[in-house]
Amino acid sequence: MLLAIDCGNTNTVFSIWDGDRFLCTLRTSTHHSRTADAYFTWFSTLINHYGIKPDIEDVVVSSTVPRVVWNLRVFADRFFGCRPLVVGKPDCLLPTPPRVDQGAVPGPDRLANAVAAFERYGGDCMVVDFGTATNIDVVAHDGAYIGGVIAPGVNLSLEALHQGAAALPHVDVTQPDKVIGTNTVDCIQSGIFWGYVGLVQGLVQKVKDEYGLPMKVIGTGGLAPLFEQGAHLYDEIDHDLTMHGLVSIYEYNKEQGNI
């Protein structure tokens, strides 16, 4: 079995792939100081709770937080006896290399999104990924990641608003009943929800205009379904897109004899 790990700025996701499907997906907060032993204690406790007894032989890692990679390497070596494949490192092969500016290093999660989007939906598409940042990843006709857009994430914007304006409270992200709020909470919810609907709609259209060809739009990330309620933003929603990309990258490297 394969353990796929996607470490983002806010959360780290562990998914166990049995060759046909994900047996489970577990989430924990991202902390660069978390040790390999702490990862295993958390991981083993949860899989025991769910009654899963996986025989993990390989590990693939994507991390936008470089400081956690070392402890994840130790975690894989100590408890599963393997050297993890780390997406974005020079020794990790991609089915189609990215076409970006010389010296630019695309985030490994964006590379995984591009691989999965091409495999599952075909080329000439874009991925709207709601994470700590709101990313748009553009995938060419041959599956290459060719660039995209990075905007502040929804929760990041809410936190910045609260910190920058002491009188404004924390609020949940939800679709308000009306655009014109009649109290502070409603006003903030309207600004965040409809503001991000407008942000995504505008950026998607700008990307399509510049790309010059019909494009499929795939939404992913925990908040993708929420913002779909406000308008038709995507052609597909794929909650496990990044994890599928990690599995595909691992399988490609195995086919190439790279691992």
Backbone as JSON, one array per atom type, in Angstrom:
{
  "sequence": "MLLAIDCGNTNTVFSIWDGDRFLCTLRTSTHHSRTADAYFTWFSTLINHYGIKPDIEDVVVSSTVPRVVWNLRVFADRFFGCRPLVVGKPDCLLPTPPRVDQGAVPGPDRLANAVAAFERYGGDCMVVDFGTATNIDVVAHDGAYIGGVIAPGVNLSLEALHQGAAALPHVDVTQPDKVIGTNTVDCIQSGIFWGYVGLVQGLVQKVKDEYGLPMKVIGTGGLAPLFEQGAHLYDEIDHDLTMHGLVSIYEYNKEQGNI",
  "N": [[0.83, -1.2, 0.0], [0.29, 2.32, -0.47], [1.25, 5.3, 1.1], [0.14, 8.49, 0.88], [1.13, 11.79, 1.36], [0.23, 15.05, 1.89], [1.42, 18.05, 2.63], [0.4, 21.07, 3.65], [0.35, 24.67, 4.22], [-1.38, 25.07, 6.33], [-2.81, 22.65, 7.0], [-2.01, 19.13, 7.17], [-2.36, 16.32, 5.16], [-3.0, 12.88, 5.22], [-3.3, 10.05, 3.24], [-4.29, 6.75, 2.57], [-3.58, 4.54, 0.05], [-4.77, 1.77, -1.64], [-4.25, 0.68, -4.08], [-6.47, 0.67, -5.63], [-8.29, 2.39, -4.45], [-8.75, 5.05, -2.03], [-8.3, 4.19, 1.25], [-8.63, 5.59, 3.6], [-8.68, 8.99, 4.75], [-6.79, 11.25, 6.54], [-6.43, 14.09, 8.65], [-4.28, 16.6, 9.97], [-3.05, 19.4, 11.85], [-0.5, 21.51, 10.53], [2.76, 21.52, 11.71], [6.02, 22.54, 11.97], [7.69, 21.62, 13.91], [6.85, 19.14, 14.69], [7.65, 15.86, 15.52], [8.96, 12.76, 14.07], [8.16, 10.59, 15.64], [5.92, 11.71, 16.89], [4.23, 12.09, 14.69], [3.76, 9.4, 14.05], [2.51, 8.4, 16.33], [0.09, 9.85, 16.36], [-0.91, 9.06, 13.83], [-1.05, 6.2, 13.95], [-2.81, 5.88, 16.07], [-5.24, 6.87, 15.03], [-5.73, 5.22, 12.75], [-6.01, 2.78, 14.01], [-8.29, 3.3, 15.49], [-10.17, 3.45, 13.44], [-10.11, 0.87, 12.65], [-8.35, -0.04, 10.7], [-5.79, -1.85, 9.1], [-3.23, -1.25, 7.61], [-0.76, -2.29, 5.2], [1.78, -0.67, 4.7], [4.05, 0.11, 2.22], [5.3, 2.01, 0.71], [5.91, 5.56, 0.42], [4.78, 8.74, -0.56], [5.41, 12.19, -0.81], [4.23, 15.5, -0.67], [5.09, 18.79, -0.08], [4.56, 22.08, 0.93], [5.85, 23.31, 2.9], [8.97, 23.47, 3.64], [10.41, 22.83, 5.98], [9.2, 20.7, 7.28], [9.72, 18.43, 5.89], [11.97, 16.88, 6.51], [11.34, 15.55, 8.97], [9.18, 14.06, 8.08], [10.47, 12.4, 6.29], [12.04, 10.92, 8.09], [9.98, 9.74, 9.53], [8.83, 8.04, 7.55], [10.99, 6.34, 7.0], [11.65, 5.24, 9.52], [9.32, 3.96, 10.44], [8.12, 2.63, 8.31], [10.09, 1.67, 6.78], [11.08, 2.75, 4.35], [12.24, 4.97, 1.76], [10.91, 8.04, 1.21], [9.28, 9.28, -1.75], [9.68, 12.5, -2.83], [7.81, 15.0, -4.04], [8.67, 17.5, -6.36], [11.35, 17.59, -5.81], [14.6, 17.2, -7.39], [15.04, 14.49, -8.06], [12.57, 13.4, -8.46], [10.46, 12.36, -10.9], [8.27, 13.75, -13.4], [5.3, 13.18, -15.32], [4.95, 15.01, -17.43], [7.12, 17.64, -17.76], [6.99, 20.84, -16.04], [6.28, 23.96, -17.69], [7.62, 26.77, -17.17], [9.02, 29.95, -16.08], [12.59, 30.1, -16.32], [14.35, 28.83, -13.59], [12.2, 29.18, -11.9], [10.24, 27.63, -9.37], [7.66, 25.64, -9.19], [5.03, 25.09, -6.77], [4.84, 21.96, -5.07], [2.3, 20.89, -4.59], [0.82, 22.1, -6.57], [1.93, 21.0, -8.83], [1.14, 18.35, -8.45], [-1.64, 18.69, -8.6], [-1.87, 19.43, -11.31], [-1.01, 17.11, -12.65], [-2.96, 15.24, -11.81], [-5.33, 16.49, -12.72], [-4.99, 16.46, -15.52], [-4.87, 13.7, -16.0], [-7.39, 12.84, -15.1], [-9.28, 14.53, -16.27], [-8.38, 15.51, -18.67], [-6.41, 17.66, -20.89], [-5.87, 21.28, -21.33], [-7.1, 22.8, -19.18], [-8.05, 24.19, -15.96], [-7.27, 24.38, -12.49], [-8.97, 25.3, -9.62], [-8.0, 25.89, -6.51], [-8.84, 25.86, -3.23], [-7.14, 26.69, -0.59], [-4.79, 27.49, 2.0], [-3.81, 29.57, 0.52], [-5.61, 30.84, -2.32], [-5.44, 29.2, -5.18], [-4.95, 29.15, -8.72], [-4.32, 26.77, -11.08], [-2.89, 26.19, -14.16], [-3.27, 23.97, -16.82], [-1.78, 22.58, -19.61], [-2.45, 21.35, -23.0], [-1.01, 18.99, -23.17], [-0.68, 18.15, -20.61], [1.18, 19.54, -19.1], [2.1, 21.66, -16.41], [1.67, 25.07, -16.61], [1.71, 27.47, -15.32], [-0.05, 29.99, -13.39], [-2.23, 31.44, -10.94], [-2.0, 33.14, -7.83], [-3.76, 33.93, -4.99], [-4.79, 35.54, -1.9], [-5.92, 33.27, 0.61], [-9.24, 32.27, 1.73], [-9.71, 31.97, 4.57], [-7.38, 33.14, 5.45], [-7.75, 35.78, 4.64], [-9.94, 36.44, 6.25], [-8.73, 36.28, 8.78], [-6.78, 38.28, 8.57], [-8.44, 40.5, 8.31], [-9.68, 40.54, 10.81], [-7.47, 40.92, 12.49], [-6.48, 43.35, 11.59], [-8.5, 45.12, 12.07], [-9.67, 45.79, 14.96], [-12.21, 45.89, 16.06], [-13.76, 44.22, 14.59], [-15.29, 41.07, 14.45], [-14.34, 37.51, 14.53], [-15.73, 35.42, 12.04], [-17.82, 32.79, 10.7], [-17.32, 31.17, 7.55], [-19.77, 31.43, 5.24], [-22.64, 31.25, 3.06], [-24.39, 34.2, 2.82], [-27.78, 35.32, 3.47], [-28.52, 37.65, 2.2], [-27.02, 40.16, 0.09], [-26.62, 42.75, 1.01], [-25.71, 43.43, 4.12], [-27.17, 43.7, 7.38], [-26.07, 43.82, 9.82], [-22.93, 43.61, 11.61], [-21.7, 41.03, 11.4], [-23.12, 39.84, 9.25], [-22.4, 41.61, 7.23], [-19.62, 41.17, 6.99], [-19.61, 38.45, 6.27], [-20.94, 38.59, 3.83], [-19.17, 40.18, 2.36], [-16.88, 38.52, 2.28], [-17.87, 36.05, 1.19], [-19.31, 36.74, -1.28], [-17.39, 38.34, -2.33], [-15.27, 36.54, -2.84], [-16.5, 34.81, -4.62], [-16.79, 36.58, -6.77], [-14.08, 37.14, -7.19], [-13.04, 34.61, -8.0], [-14.64, 34.09, -10.28], [-13.88, 36.27, -11.91], [-11.08, 35.88, -12.22], [-10.99, 33.33, -13.39], [-12.26, 33.83, -15.85], [-10.47, 35.71, -16.95], [-8.18, 34.11, -17.2], [-9.12, 32.24, -19.08], [-9.58, 33.96, -21.25], [-6.99, 34.82, -21.83], [-5.7, 32.41, -22.35], [-7.01, 31.45, -24.59], [-8.34, 29.23, -25.61], [-11.03, 26.81, -25.31], [-11.65, 25.84, -21.93], [-11.7, 23.48, -19.29], [-12.89, 23.74, -15.94], [-11.83, 22.9, -12.79], [-12.73, 22.47, -9.48], [-11.27, 22.33, -6.24], [-10.32, 21.5, -2.84], [-11.36, 22.27, 0.54], [-13.31, 24.33, 0.7], [-14.41, 24.56, -1.79], [-17.0, 23.43, -2.59], [-18.75, 25.11, -1.13], [-18.5, 27.69, -2.29], [-19.42, 27.17, -4.79], [-22.14, 27.26, -4.48], [-22.87, 29.88, -4.75], [-22.58, 30.61, -7.41], [-22.15, 29.31, -10.73], [-19.22, 28.05, -10.78], [-17.38, 26.05, -11.49], [-16.66, 23.23, -13.65], [-16.3, 20.72, -12.68], [-16.06, 19.24, -9.41], [-13.55, 18.09, -7.38], [-12.63, 16.48, -4.68], [-10.42, 15.0, -3.85], [-8.29, 15.6, -5.49], [-5.54, 16.5, -5.36], [-4.37, 14.42, -3.89], [-4.81, 12.24, -5.58], [-3.14, 13.07, -7.62], [-0.63, 12.82, -6.38], [-0.51, 10.03, -6.08], [-0.5, 9.28, -8.79], [1.92, 10.43, -9.65], [3.74, 8.98, -8.11], [3.26, 6.37, -9.15], [4.05, 6.76, -11.8], [6.82, 7.25, -11.49], [7.55, 4.78, -10.51], [6.97, 3.12, -12.7], [8.89, 4.07, -14.44], [11.14, 3.06, -13.35], [12.37, 4.54, -11.42], [12.12, 4.34, -8.73]],
  "CA": [[0.0, 0.0, 0.0], [1.0, 3.59, -0.59], [0.81, 6.41, 1.94], [0.34, 9.79, 0.24], [1.11, 12.85, 2.37], [0.23, 16.4, 1.33], [1.63, 18.99, 3.72], [0.17, 22.46, 3.29], [0.72, 25.64, 5.24], [-2.3, 24.99, 7.46], [-3.11, 21.26, 7.34], [-1.31, 18.03, 6.51], [-3.32, 15.27, 4.86], [-2.46, 11.54, 5.0], [-4.27, 9.16, 2.6], [-3.76, 5.41, 2.32], [-4.04, 4.06, -1.25], [-4.58, 0.32, -1.69], [-4.09, 0.29, -5.47], [-7.73, 0.94, -6.32], [-9.05, 3.47, -3.81], [-8.23, 5.52, -0.76], [-8.95, 3.53, 2.38], [-9.02, 6.64, 4.55], [-7.95, 10.26, 4.65], [-6.64, 11.81, 7.88], [-5.91, 15.46, 8.62], [-3.74, 17.18, 11.19], [-2.49, 20.73, 11.62], [0.9, 21.5, 10.13], [3.72, 22.13, 12.63], [7.34, 22.09, 11.54], [8.4, 21.02, 15.04], [6.31, 17.81, 15.01], [8.66, 14.84, 15.28], [8.52, 11.53, 13.42], [7.43, 9.81, 16.64], [4.61, 12.33, 17.1], [3.41, 11.75, 13.53], [3.35, 8.0, 14.1], [1.55, 8.24, 17.43], [-1.19, 10.37, 15.86], [-1.34, 8.26, 12.69], [-1.42, 4.84, 14.36], [-4.0, 5.95, 16.92], [-6.44, 7.05, 14.21], [-6.04, 4.05, 11.91], [-6.51, 1.75, 14.91], [-9.66, 3.68, 15.81], [-11.01, 3.1, 12.3], [-10.0, -0.56, 12.4], [-7.58, -0.26, 9.47], [-4.47, -2.43, 9.32], [-2.57, -1.15, 6.3], [0.61, -2.76, 5.01], [2.36, 0.42, 3.92], [5.37, -0.22, 1.69], [5.9, 3.17, 0.06], [5.39, 6.85, 0.84], [5.03, 9.88, -1.44], [5.21, 13.4, -0.02], [4.22, 16.84, -1.24], [5.11, 19.73, 1.05], [4.83, 23.5, 0.69], [6.57, 23.77, 4.09], [10.2, 22.68, 3.55], [10.97, 22.41, 7.28], [8.59, 19.47, 7.78], [10.07, 17.29, 5.05], [12.94, 16.03, 7.19], [10.66, 14.68, 9.93], [8.38, 13.1, 7.32], [11.42, 11.4, 5.79], [12.37, 10.05, 9.22], [8.75, 8.99, 9.79], [8.71, 6.97, 6.55], [12.11, 5.4, 7.15], [11.64, 4.56, 10.82], [8.13, 3.15, 10.72], [7.71, 1.85, 7.15], [11.29, 1.14, 6.14], [11.21, 3.18, 2.96], [12.65, 6.35, 1.49], [9.76, 8.62, 0.5], [9.42, 10.08, -2.96], [9.28, 13.87, -2.49], [7.45, 15.74, -5.25], [9.33, 18.79, -6.46], [12.78, 17.38, -5.73], [15.14, 16.85, -8.71], [15.0, 13.07, -8.36], [11.18, 12.99, -8.68], [10.08, 12.58, -12.29], [6.89, 14.1, -13.7], [4.93, 12.71, -16.66], [5.29, 16.11, -18.34], [7.74, 18.71, -16.95], [6.32, 22.14, -16.13], [6.86, 24.97, -18.58], [7.56, 28.04, -16.46], [10.26, 30.71, -16.22], [13.8, 29.43, -15.87], [14.63, 29.08, -12.18], [10.97, 29.15, -11.11], [9.98, 26.33, -8.75], [6.23, 25.54, -8.83], [4.73, 24.34, -5.56], [4.58, 20.54, -5.36], [0.85, 20.63, -4.64], [0.34, 22.56, -7.87], [2.35, 19.98, -9.79], [0.26, 17.2, -8.25], [-2.95, 19.06, -9.16], [-1.79, 19.41, -12.77], [-0.94, 15.71, -13.09], [-4.27, 14.61, -11.6], [-6.33, 17.11, -13.59], [-4.8, 15.95, -16.87], [-5.21, 12.28, -16.03], [-8.8, 12.59, -14.82], [-10.19, 15.38, -17.04], [-7.79, 15.93, -19.93], [-5.66, 18.92, -20.89], [-6.57, 22.54, -21.52], [-7.99, 22.97, -18.04], [-7.47, 24.89, -14.82], [-7.7, 23.92, -11.18], [-9.15, 26.33, -8.6], [-7.71, 25.16, -5.27], [-9.07, 26.68, -2.05], [-6.33, 26.29, 0.55], [-4.31, 28.67, 2.7], [-3.94, 30.51, -0.59], [-6.51, 30.41, -3.38], [-4.58, 29.04, -6.35], [-5.42, 28.64, -10.01], [-3.24, 26.06, -11.77], [-3.26, 26.04, -15.56], [-2.72, 22.73, -17.38], [-1.79, 22.64, -21.06], [-3.05, 20.23, -23.72], [-0.21, 17.78, -22.98], [-0.58, 17.86, -19.18], [2.2, 20.34, -18.42], [1.73, 22.83, -15.63], [2.27, 26.2, -17.33], [1.59, 28.69, -14.54], [-1.34, 30.19, -12.75], [-2.55, 32.63, -10.14], [-2.03, 32.95, -6.38], [-4.47, 34.98, -4.27], [-4.94, 35.19, -0.48], [-6.98, 32.32, 0.91], [-10.44, 32.79, 2.4], [-9.49, 32.08, 6.02], [-6.3, 34.11, 5.63], [-8.37, 37.1, 4.52], [-10.74, 36.68, 7.46], [-7.81, 36.52, 9.89], [-6.18, 39.61, 8.36], [-9.48, 41.5, 8.59], [-9.85, 40.6, 12.27], [-6.26, 41.48, 13.12], [-6.29, 44.74, 11.18], [-9.61, 45.94, 12.56], [-9.92, 45.13, 16.26], [-13.63, 45.85, 16.41], [-14.46, 43.26, 13.75], [-15.17, 39.73, 15.04], [-14.2, 36.33, 13.68], [-17.01, 34.89, 11.58], [-17.75, 31.59, 9.88], [-17.51, 31.39, 6.11], [-21.04, 30.85, 4.81], [-23.37, 32.09, 2.11], [-25.4, 35.0, 3.52], [-29.1, 35.38, 2.83], [-28.6, 38.85, 1.38], [-25.74, 40.81, -0.16], [-26.55, 43.92, 1.89], [-25.82, 43.01, 5.51], [-27.78, 44.67, 8.29], [-25.28, 43.81, 11.05], [-21.52, 43.47, 11.28], [-21.39, 39.67, 10.96], [-23.66, 39.67, 7.9], [-21.6, 42.42, 6.3], [-18.35, 40.48, 6.75], [-19.88, 37.22, 5.52], [-21.26, 38.97, 2.46], [-17.94, 40.63, 1.7], [-16.0, 37.37, 2.02], [-18.46, 35.07, 0.28], [-19.53, 37.26, -2.62], [-16.1, 38.84, -2.82], [-14.49, 35.44, -3.41], [-17.19, 34.38, -5.84], [-16.39, 37.51, -7.82], [-12.65, 36.94, -7.44], [-12.84, 33.4, -8.8], [-15.24, 34.29, -11.59], [-13.07, 37.19, -12.69], [-9.8, 35.28, -12.58], [-11.23, 32.24, -14.34], [-12.52, 34.41, -17.15], [-9.23, 36.31, -17.44], [-7.31, 33.02, -17.63], [-9.68, 31.72, -20.33], [-9.35, 34.95, -22.31], [-5.56, 34.83, -22.19], [-5.32, 31.1, -22.89], [-7.49, 31.48, -25.97], [-8.99, 27.98, -26.0], [-11.98, 26.35, -24.28], [-10.98, 25.22, -20.8], [-12.52, 22.92, -18.21], [-12.53, 24.29, -14.64], [-11.99, 21.91, -11.71], [-12.6, 23.02, -8.14], [-10.84, 21.4, -5.19], [-10.15, 22.17, -1.55], [-12.51, 22.13, 1.41], [-14.33, 25.37, 0.52], [-14.88, 24.6, -3.17], [-18.45, 23.26, -2.72], [-19.45, 26.26, -0.58], [-18.55, 28.81, -3.22], [-20.23, 26.76, -5.95], [-23.53, 27.61, -4.2], [-23.14, 31.25, -5.13], [-22.55, 30.75, -8.86], [-21.56, 28.14, -11.39], [-17.8, 28.39, -10.9], [-16.55, 24.95, -12.0], [-17.29, 22.14, -14.39], [-16.2, 19.54, -11.82], [-15.45, 19.39, -8.09], [-12.79, 16.87, -7.07], [-12.09, 16.7, -3.34], [-9.16, 14.27, -3.66], [-7.48, 15.83, -6.68], [-4.11, 16.54, -5.05], [-3.93, 13.09, -3.47], [-4.73, 11.43, -6.8], [-1.93, 13.49, -8.31], [0.52, 12.2, -5.71], [-0.51, 8.61, -6.44], [-0.09, 9.18, -10.19], [3.35, 10.74, -9.75], [4.44, 7.82, -7.57], [3.15, 5.26, -10.09], [4.88, 7.08, -12.96], [8.22, 7.02, -11.12], [7.74, 3.32, -10.39], [7.01, 2.6, -14.05], [10.15, 4.48, -15.05], [12.26, 2.45, -12.63], [13.05, 5.58, -10.63], [12.03, 3.96, -7.32]],
  "C": [[0.87, 1.25, 0.0], [0.38, 4.61, 0.36], [1.16, 7.71, 1.23], [0.16, 10.88, 1.29], [1.2, 14.2, 1.66], [0.29, 17.4, 2.47], [1.47, 20.41, 3.21], [0.55, 23.39, 4.43], [-0.15, 25.54, 6.49], [-2.51, 23.56, 7.93], [-2.21, 20.3, 6.57], [-2.27, 16.87, 6.38], [-2.57, 13.96, 4.58], [-3.57, 10.69, 4.38], [-3.6, 7.84, 2.28], [-4.41, 4.87, 1.05], [-3.74, 2.57, -1.36], [-4.38, -0.22, -3.1], [-5.33, 0.54, -6.3], [-8.47, 2.14, -5.75], [-8.32, 3.91, -2.55], [-9.01, 4.86, 0.37], [-9.41, 4.54, 3.41], [-8.18, 7.87, 4.28], [-7.98, 10.91, 6.03], [-6.0, 13.18, 7.78], [-5.37, 15.85, 9.99], [-3.2, 18.56, 10.85], [-1.0, 20.61, 11.31], [1.75, 22.23, 11.16], [5.11, 21.62, 12.25], [8.11, 21.4, 12.66], [7.89, 19.62, 15.38], [7.32, 16.74, 14.6], [8.07, 13.63, 14.56], [7.72, 10.67, 14.38], [6.04, 10.38, 16.88], [3.69, 12.05, 15.92], [2.89, 10.32, 13.65], [2.34, 7.75, 15.2], [0.17, 8.68, 16.99], [-1.75, 9.45, 14.78], [-1.85, 6.88, 13.13], [-2.66, 4.84, 15.25], [-5.27, 6.05, 16.08], [-6.75, 5.82, 13.37], [-6.51, 2.88, 12.78], [-7.96, 2.02, 15.29], [-10.62, 3.28, 14.69], [-10.93, 1.62, 11.93], [-9.26, -0.91, 11.13], [-6.21, -0.82, 9.83], [-3.7, -2.43, 8.0], [-1.15, -1.71, 6.32], [1.31, -1.76, 4.1], [3.79, 0.07, 3.53], [6.08, 0.99, 1.11], [5.2, 4.44, 0.52], [5.74, 7.9, -0.22], [4.6, 11.14, -0.7], [5.19, 14.63, -0.93], [4.19, 17.81, -0.08], [5.43, 21.14, 0.57], [5.56, 24.13, 1.88], [7.87, 22.96, 4.19], [10.68, 22.13, 4.89], [10.35, 21.12, 7.8], [9.08, 18.24, 7.03], [11.03, 16.34, 5.76], [12.25, 15.05, 8.14], [9.75, 13.68, 9.22], [9.26, 12.03, 6.69], [11.77, 10.4, 6.9], [11.17, 9.17, 9.56], [8.61, 7.8, 8.84], [9.78, 5.91, 6.74], [11.98, 4.58, 8.43], [10.48, 3.59, 10.95], [7.67, 2.3, 9.53], [8.89, 1.32, 6.35], [11.47, 1.54, 4.7], [11.68, 4.63, 2.9], [11.54, 7.0, 0.7], [10.17, 9.32, -0.79], [8.87, 11.47, -2.66], [9.05, 14.65, -3.78], [8.1, 17.13, -5.23], [10.84, 18.7, -6.34], [13.31, 16.93, -7.09], [15.04, 15.37, -9.06], [13.58, 12.54, -8.54], [10.78, 13.36, -10.11], [8.6, 12.95, -12.39], [6.54, 13.61, -15.1], [5.22, 13.74, -17.75], [5.87, 17.25, -17.52], [6.98, 20.03, -17.09], [7.03, 23.07, -17.1], [6.63, 26.34, -17.94], [8.89, 28.76, -16.66], [11.45, 29.92, -15.68], [14.11, 29.83, -14.43], [13.4, 29.09, -11.29], [10.73, 27.73, -10.6], [8.5, 26.27, -8.36], [6.04, 24.74, -7.55], [4.4, 22.9, -5.89], [3.1, 20.2, -5.39], [0.27, 21.05, -5.98], [0.74, 21.58, -8.97], [1.45, 18.75, -9.68], [-1.13, 17.48, -8.82], [-2.95, 18.96, -10.68], [-1.78, 17.98, -13.29], [-2.31, 15.04, -12.96], [-5.33, 15.18, -12.53], [-6.21, 16.58, -15.02], [-5.24, 14.49, -16.98], [-6.71, 12.04, -15.92], [-9.75, 13.38, -15.74], [-9.64, 15.82, -18.38], [-7.11, 17.28, -19.82], [-6.54, 20.12, -21.17], [-7.59, 22.76, -20.41], [-7.29, 23.81, -16.98], [-8.07, 24.34, -13.55], [-7.81, 25.12, -10.25], [-9.06, 25.62, -7.25], [-7.84, 26.12, -4.08], [-8.28, 26.11, -0.88], [-5.96, 27.51, 1.36], [-4.25, 29.85, 1.74], [-5.0, 29.96, -1.54], [-5.71, 30.41, -4.68], [-5.39, 28.67, -7.58], [-4.22, 28.04, -10.73], [-3.69, 25.77, -13.19], [-2.51, 24.85, -16.15], [-2.89, 22.75, -18.89], [-2.38, 21.38, -21.68], [-2.32, 18.92, -23.48], [-0.01, 17.44, -21.5], [0.47, 18.65, -18.43], [1.56, 21.45, -17.59], [2.43, 24.03, -16.25], [2.11, 27.52, -16.58], [0.22, 28.83, -13.92], [-1.43, 31.48, -11.99], [-2.5, 32.23, -8.67], [-2.72, 34.17, -5.75], [-4.57, 34.59, -2.8], [-6.11, 34.22, -0.28], [-8.1, 32.94, 1.7], [-10.18, 33.0, 3.89], [-8.36, 33.06, 6.33], [-6.85, 35.54, 5.56], [-9.2, 37.43, 5.75], [-9.84, 37.01, 8.65], [-7.17, 37.9, 9.78], [-7.18, 40.71, 8.67], [-9.66, 41.67, 10.09], [-8.66, 41.26, 12.95], [-6.09, 42.96, 12.8], [-7.38, 45.68, 11.68], [-10.13, 45.3, 13.84], [-11.4, 45.0, 16.59], [-14.4, 44.8, 15.6], [-14.23, 41.84, 14.28], [-14.75, 38.68, 14.03], [-15.59, 35.87, 13.26], [-16.78, 33.61, 10.8], [-17.93, 31.97, 8.42], [-18.79, 30.68, 5.69], [-21.69, 31.78, 3.81], [-24.44, 32.88, 2.84], [-26.72, 35.01, 2.75], [-29.21, 36.56, 1.87], [-27.19, 39.39, 1.15], [-25.56, 41.98, 0.8], [-26.77, 43.45, 3.33], [-26.41, 44.1, 6.37], [-27.16, 44.6, 9.69], [-23.85, 43.46, 10.66], [-21.17, 42.08, 10.75], [-21.88, 39.43, 9.54], [-22.84, 40.43, 6.86], [-20.28, 41.72, 5.97], [-18.58, 39.22, 5.92], [-20.2, 37.52, 4.07], [-20.0, 39.38, 1.7], [-17.02, 39.47, 1.35], [-16.61, 36.45, 0.98], [-18.59, 35.62, -1.14], [-18.26, 37.86, -3.21], [-15.28, 37.73, -3.46], [-15.18, 34.81, -4.61], [-16.78, 35.27, -7.01], [-14.93, 37.37, -8.19], [-12.42, 35.75, -8.36], [-13.43, 33.56, -10.19], [-14.37, 35.18, -12.48], [-11.76, 36.58, -13.14], [-9.96, 34.15, -13.59], [-11.46, 32.79, -15.74], [-11.27, 35.04, -17.76], [-8.27, 35.24, -17.95], [-7.81, 32.45, -18.97], [-9.4, 32.67, -21.49], [-7.91, 34.92, -22.78], [-5.13, 33.51, -22.83], [-5.82, 30.93, -24.33], [-8.14, 30.22, -26.48], [-10.03, 27.61, -24.94], [-11.25, 25.6, -23.18], [-12.01, 24.66, -19.82], [-11.99, 23.46, -16.89], [-12.84, 23.27, -13.56], [-11.78, 22.6, -10.38], [-12.14, 21.96, -7.17], [-10.55, 22.2, -3.93], [-11.46, 22.18, -0.78], [-13.63, 23.12, 1.15], [-14.89, 25.42, -0.89], [-16.39, 24.41, -3.28], [-19.25, 24.46, -2.19], [-19.59, 27.37, -1.61], [-19.27, 28.45, -4.52], [-21.7, 27.11, -5.74], [-23.87, 29.0, -4.71], [-23.22, 31.48, -6.62], [-21.96, 29.48, -9.44], [-20.09, 28.47, -11.67], [-16.98, 27.32, -11.6], [-17.39, 24.01, -12.86], [-17.29, 20.86, -13.57], [-15.68, 19.98, -10.46], [-14.81, 18.06, -7.73], [-12.08, 17.08, -5.73], [-10.7, 16.08, -3.15], [-8.17, 14.49, -4.79], [-5.98, 15.77, -6.38], [-3.59, 15.16, -4.67], [-3.86, 12.14, -4.66], [-3.49, 11.79, -7.61], [-0.68, 12.88, -7.7], [0.63, 10.72, -6.06], [-0.02, 8.44, -7.88], [1.39, 9.45, -10.38], [4.17, 9.57, -9.22], [4.43, 6.67, -8.59], [3.98, 5.51, -11.34], [6.36, 6.83, -12.66], [8.53, 5.53, -10.98], [7.83, 2.69, -11.77], [8.34, 2.91, -14.74], [11.37, 3.87, -14.38], [13.02, 3.43, -11.77], [12.98, 5.29, -9.15], [11.88, 2.45, -7.22]]
}
